[in-house]
Amino acid sequence: RVRISRGKYSNDRINGEESMRTSESLAKLAPALLKAQHSMGNIKALGKNPLFRSSYVPLDDFIHLAREVLNANDISIIQSTFSRDGQVGAKTMLLHSSGEFIESDGATATVELSTNKDGRPTNSYGQAAGSLVTYFRRYDGFAILGIAETDNDAQVVRAEPKPIEYVTGKDLKMLRE
């Protein structure tokens, strides 16, 4: 299970919660970002999630596209991850060569381990936290760039996988693909 909460690190407010921080001026960043967005489209989901039978954009594919297009327009993308008060999260900053920036507040979640029918954890805290951080980096990056992913793995946050009782040779082959 995952609980999503908003942090408080910015100067734009949505429902009383802060959501974005920017430099005082965006006079140089705004047209550069517009030019970058014009040259990128939505990203096709090529990664496969066998547990949910879904597809997604792998983080490395997103980073490659973002850097290529943004760097050509004097913009860098910086993503930081954090853990505090029992929560993990990630946020994204677009930084122009002029020093102007836009920084998202990102997303945070409390990591709760799934358990099997015997009450034993089915994954480690590190694995669960790493999965959330990777997920947040992808979606926070998409949001700040104003692009979409053609996927259906958002269900990962809402649904729990059915436990696998036995792993067969077919299951191993599917997981390796």
matplotlib code that plots the C-alpha trace (Angstrom):
import matplotlib.pyplot as plt

x = [0.0, 1.1, 0.0, 0.7, 1.2, 2.3, 5.4, 5.9, 8.9, 7.6, 5.8, 2.8, -0.2, -2.9, -5.6, -3.3, -0.4, 2.7, 3.5, 6.2, 9.1, 10.5, 13.2, 12.0, 12.2, 11.4, 12.1, 14.9, 13.7, 10.1, 10.9, 13.7, 11.3, 8.6, 11.1, 12.1, 8.5, 7.8, 10.5, 9.4, 6.2, 4.8, 7.0, 6.0, 5.9, 8.4, 9.0, 6.9, 5.6, 4.7, 3.1, 0.4, 0.5, 1.2, 3.7, 5.6, 8.5, 11.7, 13.4, 16.6, 14.5, 12.9, 16.2, 17.8, 15.0, 14.8, 18.5, 18.8, 16.0, 16.5, 20.3, 19.9, 17.9, 20.4, 18.2, 19.4, 17.1, 18.0, 16.2, 16.7, 15.4, 14.9, 13.8, 12.5, 10.1, 9.4, 8.6, 10.5, 10.1, 11.6, 11.4, 12.6, 14.2, 14.7, 17.7, 18.4, 22.0, 20.9, 20.3, 16.5, 14.7, 11.4, 11.4, 8.5, 7.6, 7.5, 5.7, 6.3, 4.9, 5.0, 6.4, 4.4, 5.6, 3.3, 3.0, 2.1, -0.6, 1.8, 2.5, 6.0, 7.2, 7.2, 9.8, 12.3, 12.0, 14.8, 13.1, 9.7, 11.3, 13.4, 10.4, 8.5, 11.4, 11.8, 8.1, 8.0, 11.1, 9.3, 6.0, 7.4, 9.6, 6.7, 4.6, 7.2, 7.9, 4.2, 4.5, 2.6, 3.5, 1.4, 1.2, -1.1, 1.1, -0.4, -2.4, 0.8, -0.1, -3.7, -3.6, -1.9, -0.6, -2.0, 0.5, 2.4, 2.1, 4.7, 7.2, 7.2, 9.6, 7.1, 7.0, 10.8, 11.0, 8.4, 10.3, 13.6, 12.0]
y = [0.0, 3.5, 6.8, 9.8, 13.2, 16.6, 18.2, 21.9, 23.3, 25.8, 29.1, 28.0, 26.6, 24.0, 23.5, 25.1, 22.9, 24.2, 22.6, 24.4, 26.8, 29.1, 31.7, 35.3, 35.5, 32.9, 35.2, 33.0, 29.6, 29.9, 30.3, 27.6, 25.2, 26.0, 25.2, 21.9, 20.8, 21.6, 19.1, 16.3, 14.2, 11.8, 8.8, 5.3, 2.8, 0.0, -1.5, -4.5, -5.2, -8.9, -8.7, -6.3, -7.2, -3.5, -1.4, 1.7, 4.0, 2.9, 5.7, 5.5, 6.0, 9.1, 10.5, 9.9, 11.8, 14.6, 15.3, 15.2, 17.6, 19.9, 20.1, 21.2, 24.2, 25.1, 23.4, 20.7, 18.4, 17.5, 15.0, 14.4, 11.7, 12.0, 10.1, 11.8, 11.1, 7.5, 8.7, 8.6, 10.9, 12.6, 16.0, 17.5, 20.8, 22.3, 24.6, 27.0, 28.2, 31.7, 30.4, 30.5, 27.4, 25.6, 23.0, 20.7, 19.8, 16.2, 13.4, 11.5, 8.3, 6.2, 2.8, -0.1, -3.6, -6.2, -9.5, -13.0, -15.1, -16.1, -12.4, -12.4, -9.5, -10.2, -7.5, -5.4, -1.8, -0.9, -2.6, -1.0, 2.5, 2.1, 1.2, 4.2, 6.6, 5.4, 5.7, 9.2, 10.3, 9.2, 10.8, 14.0, 14.4, 13.9, 16.4, 19.2, 18.7, 18.7, 15.4, 12.1, 8.5, 6.0, 3.5, 1.6, 0.9, 3.6, 0.8, -0.2, 2.5, 1.5, -2.3, -5.1, -8.0, -11.4, -13.5, -16.2, -19.5, -21.3, -20.0, -22.1, -22.2, -20.1, -17.5, -17.3, -16.9, -14.1, -12.3, -12.5, -10.9]
z = [0.0, -0.7, 0.7, -1.4, 0.3, -0.8, 0.6, 1.6, -0.3, -2.9, -3.6, -5.6, -3.7, -4.6, -2.0, 0.6, -0.3, -2.0, -5.3, -7.3, -6.9, -9.6, -10.0, -9.8, -13.6, -16.3, -19.2, -20.7, -19.4, -20.6, -24.4, -24.2, -22.5, -25.1, -27.9, -26.1, -25.7, -29.3, -30.4, -28.1, -28.2, -25.8, -24.9, -26.0, -23.1, -24.1, -20.6, -19.6, -16.1, -16.0, -12.6, -13.7, -17.4, -18.2, -20.0, -18.9, -19.9, -18.2, -16.3, -18.4, -21.6, -20.0, -18.9, -22.3, -24.1, -21.6, -21.6, -25.3, -26.0, -22.9, -23.3, -26.9, -25.5, -22.7, -20.0, -17.6, -15.7, -12.1, -10.0, -6.3, -4.1, -0.4, 2.7, 5.8, 8.6, 7.3, 3.7, 0.4, -2.5, -5.5, -7.1, -10.4, -11.3, -14.8, -14.7, -17.6, -18.4, -17.3, -13.8, -14.1, -12.8, -12.2, -9.4, -8.7, -5.2, -6.2, -4.4, -1.3, 0.0, 3.1, 2.3, 3.7, 3.0, 1.5, 3.4, 2.3, 3.9, 6.7, 7.6, 6.2, 4.1, 0.3, -0.4, 1.5, 2.5, 0.2, -2.8, -2.0, -1.5, -4.7, -6.8, -5.5, -6.1, -9.6, -10.2, -8.8, -10.9, -14.1, -13.4, -11.8, -14.9, -17.2, -15.3, -15.2, -18.9, -19.8, -21.7, -21.3, -21.3, -23.2, -20.4, -18.2, -15.1, -13.0, -11.5, -9.5, -7.0, -6.7, -6.9, -5.1, -7.2, -6.6, -4.8, -6.8, -5.0, -7.2, -9.7, -12.9, -15.8, -17.8, -15.0, -14.9, -18.7, -18.5, -15.7, -17.6, -20.8]

ax = plt.figure().add_subplot(projection="3d")
ax.plot(x, y, z, "-o")
ax.set_aspect("equal")
plt.show()
